């Protein structure tokens, strides 16, 4: 007699539509082909719903020692002194409990992508692109992406950006780009509209901080293409 497979519940922290799903096919539709997807299975619905409202880093393990996703152990607010990766040690003036964001664009406009990096772990938290756009648009979208993610996780982390323009656009809740809306940029403008709508309909307490490139060097989320 075939053994009955135990039902699992699935949490998608970062995917097409984050949430709790009652089957693998439903979860798979949210994460398949989605760059930087964060998801995990749980034995019960209660466990899954509790985990969804927690940081994913408390539940995801590294693929191998020294690489991959973070360990299940919660990260401390400040990094340990023995960390020597590409992000840490951080300058004394920098908050470790933060996500740093940055964008890169080949040309202006051109193929653009953005990402966020957790300063406590050096781990890439999210990544989007490439899509045709500009660097300023990418910087703006990266900040809003980080704000939305941290609100959904109810996380107290701050956000660092080295872009004064993008920080100002977020403050004004509008992307003041001069890029033309064409068939080639339609996908990007749909993202911009979603980001602007999120800013208009949400109130956040996440600290938005300017990364001081002159004093601290390149922001840790930098793509290294300068």
DARAHU-V903671 format. One record per backbone hydrogen bond with DSSP energy under -1.0 kcal/mol. NH is the residue of the N-H (numbers start at 1). CO is the residue of the C=O. Records with the same first field share a line. If there is no record, write none. Layout:
NH->CO, CO
This chain:
9->42
10->21
11->40
12->19
13->38
14->38
16->30
19->12
21->10
27->23
28->24
29->25
30->27
31->27
32->28
34->31
37->34
38->14
40->11
42->9
48->44
49->45
50->46
51->47
52->48
53->49
54->51
58->55
59->56
60->56
64->67
67->64
83->80
94->91
98->96
99->158
100->117
101->160
102->115
104->113
106->111
107->105
110->133
112->131
113->104
114->128
115->102
116->126
117->100
118->123
119->98
122->118
125->116
126->116
128->114
131->112
133->110
138->134
139->135
140->136
141->137
142->138
143->139
144->140
145->141
146->142
147->143
148->144
149->145
150->146
151->147
152->148
153->149
155->150
158->97
159->207
160->99
161->209
167->163
168->164
169->165
170->166
171->167
172->168
174->169
189->185
190->186
191->187
192->188
193->189
194->190
195->191
196->192
197->193
198->194
199->195
200->196
201->197
209->159
211->161
213->211
216->212
217->213
222->219
